[in-house]
């Protein structure tokens, strides 16, 4: 009888462990919906180039390199889009007249509130988890 109560207590404790909230520091993970890459906490270079696939962005940070037409940079809760089109290189705050930008550790990324998205929300999209960058709303 004691053994049965012991097993019951262990199973109840196990249930409570699964019901407890997840660690807030860990980013949400949506395996079926998006591609999520953790960038090293350092400066990030985003280049706008023409390739065989069309216009693409290449994000580089230390030994990590990501190539996509559309990239979402974020902190695990929200993300902002960078996009390469035939019309140019678009950032969260508008079009950039440059072939490359560098986001340094500690920088603030301005964005319009209509340009932010929930982290991992778009199926098949590439999300870059960036440490050391802050995101600031700049509405006009």
N, C-alpha and C positions, 0 to 999 in steps of 0.2 A: 504494500500500500504506500509506504514512504517513497518507494522508487517511482510509482505512478505519479505522485504529487510532484516529485522532483522533475520528472520529464515534462509535466504540465507547466511547471514554473519556467523551465528553460524555453519551452515553445512560446509561452506568453511574452517572455523577455525578448525573444527573437522577433515576434510580431511588432513590439514597440520599437525595436531598433530599425525596422524597415519603415515605420511610420514617421520617424523623426525627420525634421527638415535636413536637406542636403547642405553641405558646406557652401556658404555664400561666395567664397572666393573662387570655387570651381565654376567655369563657364558652363552654360547649358549646352547639352550635346543632343543634336537631332540627327542621328546617323542616316536616316532615310532621306533627309531633305537637303543637306548642304555639305560642302567641303570646308573643314575648319583647320587652319594652320596656325600654330603658335609661333610667333616671330620672336627672336631673341630680343632682350631689352636693350636695344641700341638704335642708332640712326637707321632710317629706312629710306632708300632711294626708289622712286617710282619713275620709270622711263616710259615714254610714249614712242612706239616704233611701228613701222610698217613691216609686215612679214607675209609669208605665203598664205597665211590664214586671214589676212586683212590687218586692220589696225589692232594692236594689242598693248597692254601694259605689262611691264616687267618690274616686279617689286623685289628688291634685294636688301638683305640684312645679314651681315656676316657671311656665313656659308649657306644661307637659305635663299632660294630664288623661286619666285612664283610667276607664272605667265598666264594671263587671262585677258579677255576683252573688258571684263567688269570685275572689280575687286571691292570688297566691303571691308573697311578697317573699323575695328571696334574694340570695346573693352570687355566683351562677354555679355553685356546687357543690351547695348545699342550699337548700331553700326552705321557708317556713312559710306556712300558709294563714290568710287573713282571709276571713270569709264573712258575707253578709247573708241572713237567713232571716226568716220570719214570727215565729219565736221570739226574734229579737234579733240583735245584732251580736257575732260570735264572733271572737276573736283566738287566736293560738297558745297563750296562757296561760289561756284561758277566755272566758266571756261578759263583755261590757263594758256597763255601764249609762250609755252616753253616745251622743250622735248623731255625735260627731266625736272623733278622736284625732289628736295631732300627734307625729310621730316626728322628733326633732331630730337633726341631724348629730352623730355621736359617741355617740348613745344605744345601749344594749344592749337587744335584744329577747329577753325570756325566753320559752322554749317548753318544752313537755314533749317528751321524746325520741320519744314515739310520734306526735307531730304534725309531725315533719320529713319531708321528701320529697326525693328526688333531683331536681335541677334539670331542668326540661323534660320530666318523666316522663309527665305527663297530657296526653293528646291533647285539643286544643282549649282547654286552660287558659291563663289569662293570667299570665305571669311577669314581675315587675318586678325588674330588676337594680338594686340599691341600693348606692351607695357611701357610706361614712361610717357605716354601721350595723353593729353586731356582733350575732351571734346566740349566746345563752348557754342551755345546757340547765339547766332547773330541775325536776328530778324530786322528787316528794314521797315 
